[in-house]
Amino acid sequence: MSNSFRNLKRLEDGIRVSIPTDEDGLVGRECPNPDCLGYFKIKPGTGLAGEDLPCHCPYCGETEGQDHFWTQDQIEYARSIMMNEVSKALKADVKEWDRELKKGSRNSFIKLGMEFKGQSHPIYQYEEKQLETKITCDYCTLEYSIYGLFAFCPDCAMHNSTQIFKKNIELAEKLIALSAQEKDLELAQILLVKSLETVVATFDGFGRAYCEAYAMKTNDPDKTKNISFQNIIKARISFQKAFEYDFANSLSSNEWDLVVRLFQKRHLFSHKMGIVDDSYKEATNDPQAIVGRKITITPEEIRELMMNLLKIAEAF
C-alpha cells in the first residue's frame, strides 16, 4: 500500500486547537504550581506584545511559559478534539486501504477488504468560571480577572496593590465632596471622619497586600505577612526590619508628621469618640490639641494625607 497512513501522517506536525473564550473575550489560565493551582483569566490581544513571553501567576508569582498554564478543562477539550481528528484520519486511511485491497484482489480467488468500526468521540464541553475582580494593568494594559482583589499582572508581573490603592482613594475623595455639600455640620463631620477611616483602611489593605506578595524575599516571611499598617509608627519599624527600607524617607519631615498625626486622629475617632488623650499628644506633639477635648479634622488635612500616602505607595 503505497499511501499507508497517509492521513495519519498529516497529523505528525500537530493538531491546531483554538481554545474558546468567555463572553468577555477572556480565556482561563491555571497556575502550574501544585501548591497554588490558582485559576484566573486573561484577554488575548491585550498586554505585552512579543514571542514566547512568560506568564506569571497573579496569586503566587510562579513564572513559566504560556503552555504551562492550561486549565484541566482546556486539556480535556483539546484531547477530545485530538481523538476525533485521529479517528477521522484513521477512518480515511482504512477506506483507502479497503479500496486498494479490493482492487488488488478483484481477480483473485480470495477477496480482501478492510473495515473500520471506530466511532467519533464527543467534544468535551466546558465554560470558563466567573471571577470576582476585573483589572486592566496600569503598566502593560493587560486585561485580566482574578479571585480577590490584589494580584501580580500575568504579563508584566507588576503587583497591582498601588493601582487598587489609587482607585480606593477616589472613594475617600467622594466622601469629602459630599461633606462639603452637607448643610448639617454634624453629618458633614461624620462624612469627613468616614473619609479619613477609608484612607487609613485603604493604606492598611495596600500595605498588607504588598507584604503578602513579597514576604518570601524577607528573612521572616510569616512575620512580614502579619505587618499591620493601622499603626503607622509601628508599621514603619516592622517594614524597615523586613525589607531594610524606611518608607518614611519618601516624605519630608513635615509630611511624615502629618501622616502620623492623621493616623492618630483616626485612632481617636475610632476608639476614643474623638477625644484627645495623652497618647495622642505624646505621639504627635500637636500644639492645637487639648487633652479631654474633641479633635478636629479638615478636608485639606485628609487630601494632604492622601497625597503623602500615594508617595509612600509609589516608592514601595
Secondary structure, DSSP 8 states (H G I E B T S, - for coil): -TTTTHHHHGGGG---------TTS-EEEE---TTT--EEEE-TTSS--SSS-EEE-TTT--EEEGGG---HHHHHHHHHHHHHHHHHHHHHHHHHHHHHHHHHTTTSSS---------------------SEEEE-TTT--EEEESSS--B-TTT--B-HHHHHHHHHHHHHHHHHHHHH-S-HHHHHHHHHHHHHHHHHHHHHHHHHHHHHHGGGSS-HHHHHT---SSHHHHHHHHHHHHS--GGGGS-HHHHHHHHHHHHHHHHHHHSTTB--HHHHHHH--TT--TTSB----HHHHHHHHHHHHHHHHH-
